[in-house]
């Protein structure tokens, strides 16, 4: 998975959870959990869907890296490249 594919996947999943999500003001280092007002259940749904659609394992230790577009994209690229 490349950077563009990973970013599109993250945004698509977030849009499914928050249909009116506006990514205009959300930069690569913006905490999207806060910007999109995701609660705990929304975030868990995001993690589960991301893991399923990217075909990679995401553990609780990864949650800190799943809060910005940039770090989420980096993590997906790492995991899909290594087959984790």
Secondary structure, 3 states (H helix, E strand, C coil): CCHHHHHHHHHHHHHHHCCCCCCCCCCCCCCHHHHCCCCHHHHHHHHHHHHHHHCCCCCHHHHHHCCCHHHHHHHHHHHHHHCC
